[in-house]
């Protein structure tokens, strides 16, 4: 026996769905029309732009070169290491040169610049980046050693490479910084913001950071564009190396100028400390305690701590503080 009541319900559902779906063409027309407005942002046109997904894939490809054997399922040994590097380097070159080409062309059209042979520039920039890969490997090795020597919880180098968010953020930063130094538009910032989204560590690719850099825990660390960090520096979670708050006019005047602090060699900055300003220097071998806020220069070999706050304990087995 047919359930006519259920059939009627299904037909009613179809009618309702049709009514709502019939509104979609009008919404689409409004969205298309909005692309002709000056107060909305879009990239609607024949010229492609760099792909965020491909740039993230490039980071994974670069990591397989910088840490050979770690991020692939296959075994890498002396028998196949040449083949491994040949495959990985070629694949990275092709992907990176194409994204650089798109970034340069997009920037050229956006700023109405004359043609600069973006195809050749993309390939040349990719090769220049790859030439620096052996140096990047050596530099990252100092960061891994700094993490191992600075963290007694580290079980070994493999654990640091596989799992430390600080090293991941530093790796992405060093890749992006090289491209930033080569004046590649857009791509370096996409890279470091990807690391930011994964780790909570925000390092601008324009910052200059020396060897043996260690970020312990890392969540909430912010390192601004014009920050300079020396060698063997250690930061803990929540540290901000930032700029002083600016008005809109001041912000425009200071664009591309020094706005963030200088941290000299062998400095330790503990959790949630804030160091602000382009004229602020933290001298070599200094220690900045947790929750400290600094906008003035600190001379070398200085310890800066907040005065210990008064703690009050209350409970059945704890006498009230006087």
C-alpha positions in Angstrom: 0.0 0.0 0.0 1.4 3.4 -1.0 2.0 5.9 1.8 0.3 8.9 0.1 1.1 11.2 3.1 4.8 10.7 2.7 4.6 11.3 -1.1 2.8 14.6 -0.4 5.6 15.6 2.0 8.3 14.8 -0.6 6.5 16.9 -3.2 6.2 19.7 -0.8 9.9 19.5 0.0 10.8 19.6 -3.7 8.6 22.7 -4.1 10.3 24.5 -1.3 13.7 23.6 -2.5 12.8 24.8 -6.0 11.6 28.1 -4.7 14.8 28.8 -2.8 17.0 27.7 -5.7 15.2 30.0 -8.1 16.7 32.9 -6.1 20.3 31.8 -6.9 20.5 33.4 -10.4 19.6 36.8 -9.0 22.2 36.4 -6.3 24.8 35.4 -8.9 23.9 38.5 -11.0 24.4 40.7 -8.0 27.8 39.1 -7.3 28.9 39.6 -10.9 27.8 43.2 -10.7 29.8 43.7 -7.5 33.0 42.9 -9.4 32.5 46.2 -11.3 32.6 48.2 -8.1 35.6 50.0 -6.7 34.8 49.2 -3.1 35.1 45.4 -3.5 38.3 43.4 -4.0 38.6 40.6 -6.6 40.9 39.3 -9.2 38.6 38.7 -12.2 40.4 38.8 -15.5 42.4 36.6 -17.9 45.8 37.0 -16.1 46.4 34.2 -13.5 47.9 34.9 -10.2 50.1 32.8 -7.9 48.4 29.8 -6.3 48.4 29.6 -2.5 48.0 25.9 -2.7 51.0 25.5 -5.0 53.1 27.8 -2.9 52.4 25.6 0.1 53.3 22.5 -2.0 56.6 24.3 -2.8 57.3 24.6 0.9 56.9 20.9 1.3 59.1 20.3 -1.8 61.8 22.6 -0.3 61.6 20.8 3.0 62.3 17.5 1.3 65.5 19.0 -0.1 66.6 20.8 3.1 65.9 17.6 5.2 66.4 14.8 2.8 64.8 11.5 3.8 62.6 13.0 6.5 59.4 13.8 4.7 59.1 11.1 2.1 57.7 7.5 2.5 60.6 6.0 0.5 64.0 5.2 2.0 66.9 7.4 1.0 70.4 6.0 1.1 73.7 6.4 -0.6 72.5 4.3 -3.5 69.6 6.5 -4.5 70.5 9.9 -3.0 71.6 11.4 -6.3 68.4 10.3 -8.0 66.4 11.6 -5.0 67.9 15.1 -5.2 67.6 15.1 -9.0 63.9 14.4 -8.9 63.2 16.8 -6.0 65.3 19.7 -7.3 63.8 19.4 -10.8 60.3 19.3 -9.5 60.9 22.3 -7.2 62.5 24.3 -10.0 59.5 23.8 -12.3 56.9 24.7 -9.6 58.9 27.6 -8.1 59.8 29.2 -11.4 56.2 29.1 -12.6 54.9 30.7 -9.4 57.6 33.4 -9.4 56.7 34.1 -13.1 53.1 34.6 -12.1 54.0 36.8 -9.1 56.3 39.0 -11.2 53.7 39.4 -14.0 50.9 40.1 -11.6 53.0 42.8 -9.9 54.1 44.2 -13.3 50.5 44.6 -14.5 49.2 45.9 -11.1 51.8 48.7 -11.1 51.6 49.3 -14.9 55.3 48.6 -15.4 57.1 47.9 -18.7 57.7 44.2 -19.6 60.6 42.7 -17.7 60.8 39.2 -19.3 59.0 37.5 -16.4 59.5 34.0 -17.9 63.2 34.2 -17.8 63.2 36.1 -14.5 61.1 33.3 -13.0 63.6 30.6 -14.1 66.6 32.7 -13.1 65.2 33.4 -9.7 64.3 29.8 -9.1 67.9 28.7 -10.0 69.3 31.4 -7.7 67.2 30.1 -4.9 68.3 26.5 -5.5 72.0 27.6 -5.6 71.5 28.8 -2.0 70.0 25.5 -0.8 73.3 24.0 0.5 73.8 27.2 2.5 70.2 27.0 3.8 70.8 23.4 5.0 73.9 24.5 6.9 72.1 27.5 8.5 69.1 25.3 9.5 71.5 22.8 11.0 72.6 25.5 13.5 69.0 26.1 14.4 68.5 22.4 15.1 71.5 22.3 17.3 70.3 25.4 19.1 67.0 23.7 19.8 68.7 20.6 21.1 71.1 22.4 23.3 68.5 24.8 24.6 65.7 22.3 25.4 66.4 19.5 27.8 63.0 17.9 26.7 64.3 17.4 23.2 64.7 13.6 22.6 67.0 14.0 19.6 67.5 15.8 16.3 64.8 13.7 14.6 62.2 14.7 17.1 63.1 18.4 16.5 62.9 18.1 12.7 59.6 16.1 12.8 57.7 17.9 15.5 59.0 21.2 16.8 56.8 24.1 15.6 59.6 26.6 16.2 61.9 24.8 13.7 59.0 24.6 11.2 58.4 28.3 11.4 62.1 29.1 11.2 62.5 26.8 8.2 59.6 28.5 6.3 61.0 31.9 7.3 64.5 31.1 6.0 63.0 29.9 2.7 60.8 32.9 2.4 63.6 35.3 3.5 65.8 34.1 0.6 63.0 34.8 -1.9 62.3 38.2 -0.2 66.0 39.1 -0.5 65.6 38.2 -4.2 62.8 40.8 -4.4 60.1 38.2 -5.3 56.7 39.7 -4.7 53.8 38.2 -2.8 55.2 34.6 -2.5 57.4 35.1 0.7 54.5 36.5 2.7 52.1 33.7 1.6 54.8 31.3 2.9 55.3 32.8 6.3 51.6 33.4 6.9 51.1 29.7 6.2 53.6 28.9 8.9 51.8 31.4 11.1 48.5 29.7 10.6 50.1 26.3 11.5 52.2 27.3 14.5 51.0 30.6 15.8 54.5 32.0 15.1 54.4 35.1 13.0 57.8 35.9 11.4 57.8 38.5 8.6 60.1 37.3 5.7 61.9 40.7 5.8 63.3 40.2 9.3 67.0 39.4 9.5 67.8 36.5 11.8 71.3 35.1 12.5 72.3 31.5 12.9 71.5 29.2 15.9 68.1 30.7 16.4 65.7 28.9 18.8 62.0 29.5 19.5 60.9 27.4 22.5 57.2 26.4 22.4 56.6 29.4 20.2 52.8 30.1 20.2 52.2 33.8 19.9 55.7 34.9 18.9 55.7 37.9 16.6 58.8 39.2 14.7 58.2 42.3 12.6 59.5 43.1 9.2 62.5 45.3 10.1 63.6 43.3 13.1 67.3 42.3 13.3 68.2 39.3 15.4 71.8 38.3 16.0 73.4 34.9 16.6 72.4 32.3 19.3 69.2 34.2 20.3 66.5 32.3 22.2 62.8 33.4 22.4 60.0 31.9 24.4 56.3 31.8 23.6 54.3 35.1 23.4 57.4 37.3 22.7 56.7 40.3 20.5 59.4 42.1 18.6 57.2 44.8 17.2 56.7 48.4 16.2 55.2 51.2 18.2 51.6 52.1 17.4 51.3 54.6 14.6 48.7 56.8 13.1 47.7 56.2 9.4 49.9 59.1 8.3 52.9 57.9 10.3 52.4 54.4 9.0 52.7 55.5 5.4 55.7 57.6 6.1 57.5 54.8 7.9 56.7 52.1 5.3 60.0 50.4 4.3 61.9 52.1 7.1 63.3 50.7 10.4 60.4 50.2 12.8 61.4 47.1 14.8 64.1 46.4 17.4 67.6 45.1 17.1 68.4 42.0 19.3 72.1 41.4 19.6 74.0 38.1 20.0 73.3 35.6 22.8 70.1 37.3 24.1 67.4 35.4 25.9 63.8 36.8 25.9 61.3 35.0 28.2 57.6 34.4 27.7 55.2 37.2 26.9 57.9 39.9 26.8 57.3 42.8 24.4 60.1 44.8 22.8 59.0 47.7 20.6 60.5 50.4 18.4 63.0 50.9 15.6 65.5 52.6 17.9 65.3 49.9 20.6 68.4 47.7 21.1 68.7 44.7 23.4 72.4 44.5 24.0 74.4 41.3 23.7 74.2 38.6 26.3 71.2 40.3 28.0 68.2 38.5 29.5 64.7 39.9 29.3 62.3 38.4 31.8 58.8 37.3 31.2 55.9 39.9 30.8 58.4 42.8 30.5 57.6 45.6 28.1 60.6 47.5 26.7 60.7 50.6 24.4 64.2 51.8 25.5 67.7 50.4 24.7 69.1 47.9 27.1 73.0 47.8 27.4 74.9 44.5 26.9 75.1 42.0 29.8 71.9 43.3 31.4 69.1 41.4 33.1 65.6 43.0 33.0 62.9 41.5 35.2 59.6 42.7 36.8 59.5 43.0 40.5 58.0 39.9 42.0 54.3 40.4 42.6 52.7 39.7 46.0 50.9 36.3 45.9 48.0 35.6 48.2 47.2 32.0 49.3 43.9 31.1 50.7 42.6 27.7 51.8 41.7 25.5 54.7 45.3 24.4 55.3 47.0 27.7 54.4 47.0 30.7 56.8 45.8 34.0 55.5 48.5 36.4 54.4 48.9 39.2 56.9 
